[in-house]
Amino acid sequence: MSEDIVPYRPLAPAGRFPGSASQIVQRIPRRLSVYAGSVGLVILIGLVLLALFPGAVAPYDPTETVGRPLARPSSQHPLGTNDIGQDLLSELIWGTQASLTVGLVVGSLAVLMGAVVGLVAGYASGPTAGLLMRLTDLTLVLPFLPLVILLSAYLGPSQRNVILVLVVVSWAGTARLVRSRVLTLLREPYIEAAQSVGCTQLRMITVHIWPGVRLIVLVQWLLVASAAILAEASLSFLGLGDPSSKSWGSMLYFARASGAFFGDAWRWWVLPAGLMITLTVLSLVLIGYTAEDALEPGLRG
């Protein structure tokens, strides 16, 4: 099956005449990009600190009953309590650990796997490349959410199984993009020159090809990590997550089970968990926007 490969070319920068409108327009997105990335990085660092040291911030142990069930927010419980009297603020803080762990681990493993497959399939030829890409195509055409639900239900509810399932279904997109980029780079004159002087395959991939695909890998890591956080929350909301682990998705699951969606409790039980998920995904997107601008100056403007 033939594939149309569109050569990758960064957009040419606009004119840089002193005082021109194009120069003013260029500076505004550049500054906004730096500010956006800084905001995203600060948010992500704060979330990582919460995940690393939840006990230093959470007022209570999230597994202990510390008040009467379904208590409204008060000075002792700023977000109230759940249906069995556990502090919701402590649950929210400890949930950062589980949600970030799943997102960052899945993003790292899936993108690493996809990058290796894409590099090998793009640089190699013959049956190996064909087999790898047919496996990639098969993974891409399978429906994502039904497959995740099916595998999670079969393997059983646990954080390890959630990570395994999400890695299995998340690597193929990175592999396809990296392979396409590698095939484009192989047509570049400097790659042909390196091949002509007898450069080894390992050096070709690590020194000459990798710098051309690192932007794709970084952006894919951010996208896969954010998608994994949403997928983990969805699985936990459906009851397929780890029941012993406090996560934002499990908070939504127990809120639905206790009927909090239909009363006033959604404002301090459902809304904070949803906002934390949104804030985490937003921080990754902002960092990705700034990283793209920093690694590919030709895309500015």
TORKE-509658 format. One line per 3 residues: number of its first residue (from 1); their letters; for each residue x, y, z of N, C-alpha, C. Coordinates in steps of 0.02 Angstrom, whole numbers, plus 50000, padded with zeros to 5 digits. Layout:
<vexses>
NUM = A = X:Y:Z:X:Y:Z:X:Y:Z | ...
</vexses>
This chain:
<vexses>
1 = MSE = 50043:49940:50000:50000:50000:50000:50044:50062:50000 | 50038:50102:49950:50079:50162:49945:50052:50215:49991 | 50096:50258:50014:50078:50311:50060:50105:50377:50033
4 = DIV = 50062:50426:50035:50083:50493:50014:50117:50528:50073 | 50176:50549:50062:50215:50581:50114:50221:50655:50097 | 50197:50696:50142:50201:50768:50133:50263:50793:50167
7 = PYR = 50311:50821:50131:50373:50844:50163:50357:50896:50216 | 50394:50891:50271:50385:50937:50327:50427:50999:50316 | 50396:51055:50315:50432:51118:50307:50404:51169:50356
10 = PLA = 50445:51197:50400:50420:51249:50445:50400:51311:50405 | 50351:51346:50429:50328:51405:50395:50382:51458:50396 | 50389:51493:50342:50440:51545:50338:50421:51603:50382
13 = PAG = 50469:51633:50419:50453:51690:50461:50433:51750:50420 | 50391:51791:50448:50368:51851:50413:50426:51902:50409 | 50413:51955:50371:50465:52006:50363:50485:52038:50428
16 = RFP = 50546:52062:50431:50573:52090:50493:50596:52162:50481 | 50560:52200:50441:50580:52269:50430:50569:52310:50493 | 50614:52353:50511:50609:52392:50573:50543:52432:50574
19 = GSA = 50507:52423:50629:50445:52461:50638:50387:52437:50597 | 50394:52382:50559:50339:52360:50517:50286:52326:50559 | 50225:52320:50530:50170:52288:50566:50184:52214:50578
22 = SQI = 50219:52182:50530:50234:52111:50539:50279:52099:50598 | 50326:52146:50610:50371:52138:50667:50333:52146:50733 | 50286:52192:50735:50246:52202:50795:50203:52141:50808
25 = VQR = 50172:52113:50755:50130:52054:50763:50171:51995:50786 | 50234:51990:50762:50276:51934:50783:50292:51937:50857 | 50304:51996:50882:50324:52002:50951:50268:51985:51000
28 = IPR = 50207:51999:50982:50151:51987:51027:50142:51912:51039 | 50136:51870:50987:50130:51798:51000:50190:51770:51037 | 50250:51795:51023:50309:51770:51056:50304:51782:51132
31 = RLS = 50285:51842:51152:50280:51858:51223:50223:51818:51255 | 50167:51813:51220:50112:51774:51246:50131:51701:51254 | 50172:51676:51209:50195:51607:51213:50237:51596:51276
34 = VYA = 50282:51642:51290:50324:51636:51350:50281:51639:51413 | 50234:51687:51414:50190:51692:51473:50147:51630:51481 | 50120:51605:51426:50078:51545:51430:50118:51485:51455
37 = GSV = 50178:51476:51429:50219:51421:51452:50239:51427:51525 | 50252:51489:51547:50269:51500:51617:50211:51484:51662 | 50151:51505:51641:50091:51490:51681:50080:51415:51684
40 = GLV = 50086:51381:51626:50077:51309:51625:50128:51273:51667 | 50191:51296:51665:50244:51264:51704:50232:51274:51779 | 50211:51334:51799:50197:51346:51870:50140:51302:51894
43 = ILI = 50088:51296:51853:50031:51253:51872:50054:51180:51879 | 50093:51157:51830:50115:51087:51832:50162:51074:51891 | 50206:51121:51906:50251:51113:51963:50210:51110:52028
46 = GLV = 50160:51153:52033:50118:51151:52092:50082:51085:52100 | 50057:51057:52044:50023:50993:52045:50071:50936:52063 | 50132:50939:52036:50182:50888:52052:50200:50890:52126
49 = LLA = 50207:50950:52154:50221:50956:52226:50164:50927:52268 | 50103:50940:52247:50046:50911:52281:50047:50835:52278 | 50067:50809:52219:50070:50736:52211:50126:50705:52252
52 = LFP = 50182:50741:52260:50238:50715:52297:50229:50720:52372 | 50197:50775:52395:50189:50786:52467:50116:50802:52485 | 50071:50755:52471:50000:50770:52486:49987:50773:52561
55 = GAV = 50024:50733:52600:50012:50733:52672:50030:50798:52706 | 50075:50838:52674:50094:50902:52704:50042:50956:52693 | 49996:50945:52646:49946:50996:52629:49876:50974:52651
58 = APY = 49860:50911:52642:49793:50886:52658:49780:50890:52733 | 49723:50917:52754:49710:50923:52826:49694:50857:52860 | 49670:50806:52822:49651:50742:52852:49676:50685:52809
61 = DPT = 49673:50626:52837:49685:50564:52799:49622:50551:52757 | 49629:50546:52691:49568:50539:52650:49532:50473:52658 | 49563:50425:52692:49530:50360:52702:49494:50354:52768
64 = ETV = 49499:50406:52810:49468:50403:52876:49403:50444:52877 | 49356:50421:52917:49294:50459:52928:49306:50512:52981 | 49300:50575:52961:49317:50631:53006:49258:50677:53019
67 = GRP = 49201:50661:52993:49142:50703:53003:49079:50666:52986 | 49023:50699:52992:48960:50667:52974:48953:50664:52898 | 48919:50614:52872:48913:50607:52799:48877:50666:52767
70 = LAR = 48901:50683:52707:48871:50736:52665:48865:50802:52702 | 48916:50818:52742:48916:50883:52776:48933:50938:52726 | 48901:50995:52736:48914:51053:52692:48982:51084:52710
73 = PSS = 49011:51124:52665:49076:51156:52680:49073:51197:52745 | 49127:51192:52783:49133:51228:52846:49207:51244:52858 | 49221:51275:52914:49291:51291:52930:49332:51228:52941
76 = QHP = 49301:51175:52968:49337:51112:52977:49345:51073:52912 | 49296:51079:52869:49297:51042:52805:49279:51092:52749 | 49329:51124:52719:49316:51177:52669:49274:51153:52610
79 = LGT = 49279:51090:52591:49238:51064:52537:49186:51014:52561 | 49175:51011:52626:49125:50966:52653:49152:50895:52657 | 49107:50847:52665:49125:50776:52669:49084:50736:52619
82 = NDI = 49107:50675:52605:49072:50632:52558:49018:50592:52594 | 48992:50541:52561:48936:50503:52589:48954:50459:52648 | 49020:50449:52661:49039:50410:52720:49079:50453:52769
85 = GQD = 49078:50518:52761:49109:50563:52809:49182:50577:52800 | 49210:50562:52741:49280:50577:52727:49287:50648:52699 | 49342:50681:52717:49352:50750:52697:49365:50755:52622
88 = LLS = 49326:50795:52586:49331:50800:52514:49393:50838:52492 | 49414:50888:52530:49475:50924:52512:49536:50879:52516 | 49539:50836:52566:49595:50789:52571:49592:50739:52513
91 = ELI = 49532:50717:52495:49526:50672:52437:49551:50706:52373 | 49533:50769:52365:49553:50807:52305:49629:50813:52301 | 49661:50827:52357:49733:50836:52358:49769:50769:52345
94 = WGT = 49747:50716:52379:49778:50651:52369:49763:50623:52299 | 49707:50644:52269:49691:50622:52202:49741:50646:52150 | 49776:50700:52165:49827:50726:52118:49880:50673:52105
97 = QAS = 49898:50636:52157:49951:50586:52151:49933:50532:52100 | 49873:50503:52108:49853:50449:52064:49844:50473:51992 | 49811:50530:51983:49797:50554:51915:49860:50574:51879
100 = LTV = 49906:50610:51912:49968:50630:51880:50013:50570:51866 | 50013:50522:51912:50054:50463:51901:50033:50426:51838 | 49968:50416:51830:49944:50382:51770:49961:50422:51708
103 = GLV = 49948:50488:51709:49960:50529:51649:50033:50530:51629 | 50078:50543:51676:50149:50550:51659:50180:50483:51641 | 50162:50430:51676:50190:50364:51660:50165:50339:51593
106 = VGS = 50100:50346:51580:50073:50324:51516:50104:50366:51459 | 50108:50431:51469:50138:50474:51417:50210:50454:51401 | 50249:50441:51453:50320:50423:51442:50327:50355:51408
109 = LAV = 50292:50304:51433:50299:50237:51405:50270:50233:51334 | 50211:50262:51323:50179:50258:51257:50220:50295:51205 | 50244:50355:51222:50282:50394:51173:50350:50363:51161
112 = LMG = 50382:50335:51212:50445:50300:51202:50436:50241:51155 | 50384:50202:51167:50370:50145:51123:50354:50167:51052 | 50313:50218:51045:50296:50243:50979:50355:50273:50942
115 = AVV = 50399:50309:50979:50458:50339:50947:50506:50285:50922 | 50517:50233:50962:50561:50178:50940:50533:50143:50879 | 50469:50127:50880:50437:50095:50823:50441:50139:50761
118 = GLV = 50427:50203:50769:50428:50249:50713:50497:50258:50683 | 50549:50262:50726:50617:50269:50702:50640:50207:50664 | 50625:50149:50693:50646:50087:50660:50608:50077:50594
121 = AGY = 50542:50088:50595:50502:50078:50535:50519:50129:50481 | 50539:50189:50501:50557:50240:50452:50626:50230:50422 | 50674:50210:50463:50742:50204:50439:50755:50136:50407
124 = ASG = 50723:50084:50434:50733:50016:50407:50688:50007:50346 | 50697:49951:50314:50656:49934:50256:50644:49859:50255 | 50598:49838:50212:50585:49767:50207:50530:49743:50254
127 = PTA = 50531:49679:50270:50477:49649:50311:50470:49680:50380 | 50526:49701:50410:50523:49730:50477:50481:49793:50479 | 50495:49839:50433:50457:49901:50430:50384:49887:50413
130 = GLL = 50372:49841:50367:50303:49825:50348:50264:49796:50406 | 50295:49751:50444:50261:49720:50501:50245:49771:50555 | 50293:49815:50569:50282:49866:50620:50226:49913:50601
133 = MRL = 50223:49934:50538:50171:49981:50518:50103:49948:50512 | 50100:49884:50495:50035:49850:50495:50008:49844:50566 | 50053:49831:50614:50032:49829:50683:50010:49899:50707
136 = TDL = 50044:49950:50684:50024:50019:50700:49956:50035:50671 | 49946:50017:50609:49881:50031:50577:49824:49993:50612 | 49838:49931:50632:49786:49892:50668:49768:49926:50734
139 = TLV = 49817:49951:50770:49803:49985:50833:49765:50050:50823 | 49781:50085:50768:49747:50149:50756:49674:50141:50736 | 49657:50088:50701:49588:50080:50677:49542:50052:50731
142 = LPF = 49570:50024:50784:49527:49999:50837:49495:50057:50876 | 49432:50052:50893:49399:50106:50930:49430:50114:50999 | 49448:50175:51016:49488:50188:51076:49449:50172:51140
145 = LPL = 49394:50207:51151:49359:50200:51215:49329:50131:51226 | 49295:50101:51176:49271:50032:51188:49327:49982:51203 | 49384:49990:51168:49440:49944:51180:49468:49953:51250
148 = VIL = 49474:50016:51272:49499:50029:51339:49453:50000:51392 | 49388:50010:51383:49339:49984:51431:49341:49908:51432 | 49345:49877:51373:49346:49804:51369:49408:49775:51403
151 = LSA = 49467:49803:51388:49528:49777:51418:49530:49790:51493 | 49506:49848:51515:49505:49863:51586:49459:49816:51624 | 49401:49803:51595:49353:49757:51627:49381:49686:51629
154 = YLG = 49419:49666:51578:49447:49598:51575:49504:49590:51625 | 49549:49640:51629:49607:49635:51672:49590:49648:51745 | 49537:49685:51758:49519:49700:51827:49538:49771:51846
157 = PSQ = 49504:49799:51895:49517:49869:51915:49580:49875:51958 | 49630:49907:51932:49691:49924:51969:49729:49977:51930 | 49769:50016:51965:49807:50069:51932:49857:50041:51882
160 = RNV = 49888:49985:51899:49936:49954:51853:49902:49932:51788 | 49843:49904:51793:49807:49882:51734:49784:49941:51692 | 49764:49995:51725:49744:50055:51687:49803:50082:51647
163 = ILV = 49862:50085:51678:49922:50109:51643:49939:50063:51585 | 49936:49997:51596:49952:49949:51543:49904:49957:51484 | 49840:49962:51498:49791:49968:51444:49801:50032:51405
166 = LVV = 49813:50087:51439:49820:50152:51404:49885:50154:51363 | 49937:50122:51386:49999:50119:51347:49988:50079:51283 | 49953:50023:51289:49941:49978:51232:49902:50014:51177
169 = VSW = 49856:50059:51194:49814:50090:51144:49838:50161:51124 | 49893:50186:51155:49912:50256:51145:49977:50266:51106 | 50013:50213:51090:50079:50222:51060:50077:50231:50984
172 = AGT = 50024:50208:50952:50024:50203:50879:50025:50271:50844 | 49990:50320:50872:49990:50386:50840:50060:50416:50836 | 50098:50410:50890:50167:50434:50890:50210:50398:50840
175 = ARL = 50201:50332:50835:50240:50293:50787:50227:50315:50716 | 50165:50327:50698:50147:50348:50630:50177:50417:50614 | 50173:50464:50661:50200:50531:50648:50276:50530:50644
178 = VRS = 50308:50493:50688:50381:50490:50688:50406:50458:50624 | 50374:50405:50602:50396:50372:50539:50388:50418:50480 | 50333:50454:50476:50324:50501:50421:50378:50554:50420
181 = RVL = 50396:50579:50480:50449:50629:50484:50517:50600:50465 | 50531:50539:50485:50594:50507:50468:50600:50498:50393 | 50547:50475:50360:50549:50467:50288:50561:50533:50252
184 = TLL = 50535:50587:50280:50548:50653:50251:50621:50674:50261 | 50648:50660:50320:50717:50679:50334:50767:50640:50291 | 50750:50578:50274:50796:50538:50234:50808:50568:50165
187 = REP = 50765:50612:50143:50773:50645:50078:50815:50709:50082 | 50833:50730:50143:50872:50791:50151:50944:50780:50130 | 50976:50831:50102:51046:50823:50078:51095:50804:50133
190 = YIE = 51087:50832:50194:51136:50816:50246:51130:50744:50268 | 51071:50714:50263:51063:50644:50280:51097:50600:50227 | 51087:50618:50164:51119:50581:50110:51195:50587:50114
193 = AAQ = 51219:50646:50134:51292:50655:50141:51319:50612:50197 | 51282:50608:50254:51305:50566:50309:51306:50492:50290 | 51257:50471:50250:51256:50402:50228:51313:50387:50180
196 = SVG = 51330:50436:50140:51382:50425:50089:51451:50417:50120 | 51462:50445:50179:51528:50440:50211:51532:50380:50258 | 51480:50338:50258:51482:50277:50298:51462:50285:50370
199 = CTQ = 51418:50332:50385:51396:50342:50454:51356:50280:50477 | 51369:50257:50537:51335:50197:50562:51260:50211:50573 | 51221:50158:50575:51149:50166:50583:51132:50198:50650
202 = LRM = 51166:50177:50703:51153:50205:50769:51167:50280:50770 | 51223:50301:50740:51240:50372:50739:51191:50410:50694 | 51170:50379:50640:51121:50412:50597:51057:50428:50635
205 = ITV = 51034:50379:50673:50971:50389:50708:50978:50438:50766 | 51031:50430:50806:51037:50470:50867:51063:50541:50855 | 51106:50549:50804:51138:50615:50793:51104:50654:50738
208 = HIW = 51085:50621:50684:51060:50658:50626:50984:50658:50620 | 50952:50603:50639:50879:50598:50631:50842:50620:50693 | 50866:50602:50752:50831:50618:50814:50817:50693:50823
211 = PGV = 50865:50738:50810:50849:50809:50817:50790:50832:50774 | 50778:50797:50719:50723:50817:50676:50655:50791:50698 | 50655:50744:50745:50591:50716:50769:50577:50733:50842
214 = RLI = 50622:50767:50875:50613:50779:50947:50553:50822:50961 | 50538:50870:50917:50479:50912:50928:50416:50871:50926 | 50411:50825:50877:50352:50782:50872:50346:50739:50935
217 = VLV = 50401:50712:50959:50400:50669:51018:50378:50708:51079 | 50405:50769:51088:50387:50810:51146:50313:50828:51145 | 50289:50851:51088:50219:50870:51083:50174:50810:51093
220 = QWL = 50193:50752:51066:50154:50692:51075:50153:50670:51148 | 50209:50679:51183:50210:50661:51254:50160:50704:51293 | 50158:50767:51278:50110:50811:51312:50038:50792:51296
223 = LVA = 50025:50777:51232:49957:50758:51212:49936:50692:51242 | 49981:50642:51240:49964:50577:51267:49955:50580:51343 | 49997:50619:51377:49990:50625:51450:49923:50657:51469
226 = SAA = 49905:50710:51434:49841:50742:51449:49782:50696:51432 | 49787:50660:51376:49734:50613:51358:49730:50556:51408 | 49787:50534:51435:49787:50480:51484:49754:50502:51549
229 = ILA = 49764:50564:51569:49731:50590:51629:49656:50590:51620 | 49633:50611:51561:49561:50610:51547:49535:50539:51544 | 49573:50493:51513:49551:50424:51508:49548:50390:51576
232 = EAS = 49597:50404:51619:49596:50375:51686:49536:50400:51725 | 49521:50465:51718:49462:50492:51752:49398:50460:51725 | 49395:50448:51660:49336:50416:51630:49328:50345:51655
235 = LSF = 49383:50306:51656:49379:50238:51680:49359:50234:51754 | 49388:50278:51794:49370:50279:51865:49298:50300:51874 | 49274:50347:51833:49205:50369:51837:49157:50311:51820
238 = LGL = 49179:50267:51775:49138:50209:51757:49146:50150:51805 | 49189:50158:51855:49199:50105:51904:49252:50055:51884 | 49294:50071:51833:49345:50025:51810:49415:50043:51834
241 = GDP = 49420:50095:51876:49484:50113:51905:49498:50075:51968 | 49552:50094:52001:49572:50061:52063:49526:50085:52119 | 49484:50042:52149:49438:50066:52200:49472:50086:52264
244 = SSK = 49534:50062:52276:49570:50080:52337:49612:50143:52330 | 49614:50171:52269:49655:50231:52256:49611:50292:52252 | 49633:50346:52284:49597:50409:52281:49619:50447:52219
247 = SWG = 49573:50458:52173:49587:50496:52113:49528:50541:52098 | 49539:50588:52052:49484:50633:52034:49427:50596:52001 | 49443:50546:51961:49391:50506:51930:49350:50466:51980
250 = SML = 49384:50438:52031:49347:50401:52082:49302:50447:52123 | 49324:50509:52133:49281:50558:52168:49217:50569:52128 | 49223:50575:52062:49163:50584:52021:49119:50522:52021
253 = YFA = 49150:50464:52024:49112:50401:52026:49069:50397:52089 | 49100:50410:52146:49063:50406:52209:49013:50463:52216 | 49028:50520:52185:48980:50575:52186:48917:50555:52147
256 = RAS = 48927:50523:52090:48869:50500:52051:48831:50446:52087 | 48868:50399:52119:48835:50344:52154:48793:50368:52213 | 48816:50423:52245:48780:50448:52304:48727:50500:52286
259 = GAF = 48720:50516:52221:48669:50564:52200:48690:50636:52207 | 48755:50650:52215:48778:50719:52223:48769:50760:52160 | 48761:50728:52102:48752:50765:52040:48685:50802:52038
262 = FGD = 48638:50781:52079:48571:50808:52075:48553:50853:52134 | 48601:50868:52177:48588:50912:52233:48639:50968:52235 | 48640:51005:52291:48687:51059:52298:48759:51036:52306
265 = AWR = 48769:50972:52324:48836:50947:52338:48881:50947:52277 | 48854:50952:52216:48896:50952:52156:48944:51011:52156 | 48925:51066:52190:48967:51126:52189:49032:51116:52227
268 = WWV = 49032:51075:52279:49094:51063:52318:49120:50991:52312 | 49084:50949:52276:49107:50879:52267:49127:50866:52194 | 49083:50882:52147:49095:50868:52077:49137:50922:52044
271 = LPA = 49119:50985:52055:49153:51041:52021:49228:51044:52035 | 49251:51039:52098:49324:51043:52110:49363:50988:52073 | 49337:50926:52073:49373:50872:52038:49376:50886:51963
274 = GLM = 49321:50910:51934:49322:50927:51863:49369:50984:51847 | 49373:51033:51891:49419:51089:51881:49492:51067:51886 | 49507:51021:51929:49576:50996:51935:49597:50958:51872
277 = ITL = 49552:50919:51845:49567:50884:51782:49579:50934:51726 | 49535:50985:51722:49542:51036:51670:49606:51075:51679 | 49624:51092:51741:49684:51131:51754:49747:51092:51735
280 = TVL = 49748:51028:51748:49806:50987:51731:49815:50982:51656 | 49761:50969:51620:49765:50964:51547:49785:51032:51517 | 49758:51086:51544:49775:51153:51519:49849:51168:51529
283 = SLV = 49878:51149:51585:49949:51162:51597:49992:51126:51546 | 49975:51064:51530:50013:51026:51480:50007:51057:51411 | 49948:51081:51394:49938:51113:51328:49978:51177:51323
286 = LIG = 49979:51218:51376:50017:51280:51375:50092:51267:51369 | 50116:51217:51404:50187:51200:51398:50203:51176:51328 | 50159:51137:51299:50170:51113:51231:50172:51170:51181
289 = YTA = 50130:51220:51189:50129:51278:51144:50196:51315:51147 | 50222:51325:51207:50285:51361:51214:50343:51318:51189 | 50341:51253:51202:50395:51209:51179:50399:51208:51102
292 = EDA = 50341:51207:51070:50341:51208:50998:50371:51273:50971 | 50355:51328:51004:50381:51392:50981:50456:51398:50993 | 50481:51367:51047:50552:51371:51062:50594:51325:51018
295 = LEP = 50568:51265:51003:50606:51216:50965:50603:51228:50890 | 50550:51261:50867:50542:51275:50795:50530:51349:50785 | 50583:51390:50787:50575:51462:50777:50543:51480:50711
298 = GLR = 50549:51436:50662:50520:51450:50596:50444:51451:50597 | 50413:51422:50650:50340:51422:50655:50313:51487:50683 | 50354:51531:50709:50330:51594:50739:50299:51637:50686
301 = G = 50247:51673:50706:50214:51718:50660:50163:51684:50616
</vexses>
